[in-house]
Amino acid sequence: MSGGIGGELGDRVEQWPVVASEVVYQTGRVISVRQDAVAPPHGGPSFTRDVVEHPGAVAIVALDEDERVLLVAQYRHPVQRRLLEIPAGLRDVPGEPMHETAARELYEEGHVRATDWRILADVFASPGMTNEAIRVYLARELSAVPEAERHAGDDEEADMPVVWAPLGDAVDAILAGEIHNGVTCTAVLATWAARNGQGYDALRKVDAAEQLW
């Protein structure tokens, strides 16, 4: 089977010339907004695009021995909903390897640790407006963090219950339009595809090249 760009199924790096660039907004927290004037290589006038700059993130499908997936119920103010999501977090510790960020987020949000780690997918969150890239991991061989050692969250994360759902039920909920978080949908469906395809052990190892960063 062939397809995609240039006969191969996959994205490719391509950089169109930027003739002017300006940071027009900066929150001082997570994001900033950059305005680029882009010159198309095929000719014609330049055009303006707003880019939300983002440090990137990791997300984790934690799967127990009964093939239940760990979800957290987190309030998301921009959409004014409490969403069922897989644990996830920003790459906000300079120099921290991505799989260590993932392990930390799983400990903090899901209250579990894992000894078997694989890479499920690398995704752009919303490439029409932001450079946010997310590496999604599969974590297995789980153990619960003792109550006394659990992380206490702040703000929305102070009220974030954990839900364990059979993997098949999570897939059904996504297809029924009941679960809406984008990376959660991608990750759960990728897990289902791996389970029913070449198997979890065929997934990339945690030291695979970081192609989006």
N, C-alpha and C positions, 0 to 999 in steps of 0.2 A: 504494500500500500504506500502511495506517495501523496503528498499534498502539502499544504502550508505555504510558506514563503520560499521561493526558489526550489521547489520540489521536495523540501524536507519539512516534516511536521514539527514545527517549533518556532518560537519567536527568535528574532535576531536583534543585536544591538545596532542602532542607527541614530546618528545625531545630526539634526538639521541645524544650520548656523543660527546662532543667536546674535543679533546685531545690537541689542540693547537689553539691559536687565536692571531691575530695581526692586529692592525689598520695600513693599508698600505697607506692610502691617506685621507687627511682631508682638506676640502675647507675653513673652518672657517666661512662658511655661513650656508648652509642648511644640506648638506650631508657629510658623511664620508664613506670610504670603508674598510670593515673588511674582513680578510681572515681567514677562519676557516678550520681546519682539522677535519673531521667528521668520527667517527667510527661507521659503520653500526651494529646494534644490532644482525643481523643475521649472523655475522662473515665476514671475509674477510678483506682486507687492508683498511685503512682509505683513504678518498678522500678529495680534497680541493674544497671549494666553496667560491666565493666572494659574500659578502653581502653588499649592499648599505644601510647604516643606515639612517633612515628618522624619523622626529619627528611626522609624521602623519598629517592628514588633515581632513577638513570637506567640504561638498558640499551641495548645497541647490537647490531643485526644488521649485521655487516660482510660485504659481499657482493663477491666479486672478479669479474673480467671473465668467468670461466668459470662464474659463478653457484654458487660454493662459499661456504658460510657458515662464518665463523670461530667455533669453539667452544673454550672452555677447560675443562680437566678439573680441577675444584676439589674438595678435600675439604671436606665440610660436616658438622661435628661433631654438630649436633643430630639428624641423620638417619643418621649413621655410614655415609656413602656418599661416593664420589667421583662427582660429578655432571658431566655434560656441560652446559655453560651458555654463553650468550652473555656477553660482557664486560658488567659492570655495576658500579655503585658508589654510595655514599651521596652525598647533597648535603651535604657536610661542610665546604665552604669558603664562609663568609659572603659574600654578594653576587656569587658567581660565577654567570654566566648558565648555564642548564641545558645548552645545546648545547656550551659550553666544558667543563663537567664531563664530558659524554659524550666529547668529543674527548680529554680527559686520561685517562679510564678506558680508552679504546680503545688509546691509546699505552702506558699502563702494563701492561695485562693482555694485549692482543693483539699488541703490538709493531708496530702499523701506524698510519698516518695516512690520513685520507680528505679529499677535497675536495668531494664531493657528499653533502649531508646532507638527509634528509627525516624527518618524524615519522610513525611507524607507528601508535602507539596511546598512549593515556593510561589507565592501569589502577590500580585499588586492589588491593593485594596480597592482603589477607584482611579485607574490610570488616566482618566480624562481630566482629573483635577488635582491629584496629589501623587507624590513620589513614594508614598508609604508602601513598603514591602514587608511581607510577613512570611516567616518560615514556620511551617506547621509540622509538629512532631507527633509521633505515636509513642506513647509511654505504656509499658506493660511491666508485669511482675511488681505489683504495687504493694505498699505497706502503709498503714495508717500512721500519721503523726500523733504521738500521745497528746492528750488534751492540754497538759501543762506546757507543751512545747509549741503549741499552735500560734500562728501569727494573728495578731489582732488588727483588722483593717481599719482604715479611716474613711470618712465621707460615705460614698455609696458602698464601699467595700466593708463597712461596719455592719451592714445588713445584707448579707449575700449567702443565702442558704445553698447547700449542696444537694443535688438531685442525682440519683443513679438510675439510668434508663437502659433497658436492653437495646443493643445496637440496632436491631431491626425496627424496634418501636421508634427510635430517634429518626431513622430513615423515613418511616411512614409519616411521622409528624412533619418532617421537612416537605415531603411531597404533597401533604395535605394543606400546606400553607400555615402551619401552626408554629413553626420555628423560623425566625427571620434573620438572625445575625448572619452576615454574609460568609465570614470565615468559618463559622460553625457549620453552615450548610456544606461548604466546600470540603471541610475536614471530615465530617461524618460520612459524606458520600464517597470520599476518597478511601476512607477506612473500609467501607462496604465493598468497594471495587477491589481493594487489595485482598480482603478476606475471600472473595469469590473469584479472584483471579490467580495471580502467581503466589499469593500468600504473603504474610507479613515479613518473613525473613528475606524476601526479595527486594524490600524497600531499601532506599539509600541509607548508608550508615551516617552517624552524626558528624563525621569529619568530611563529608562531601563538600565540594567547592561551593562557596557562596556566590552565586551568579548574579544576584539582583542588587548587591551592595558594593 
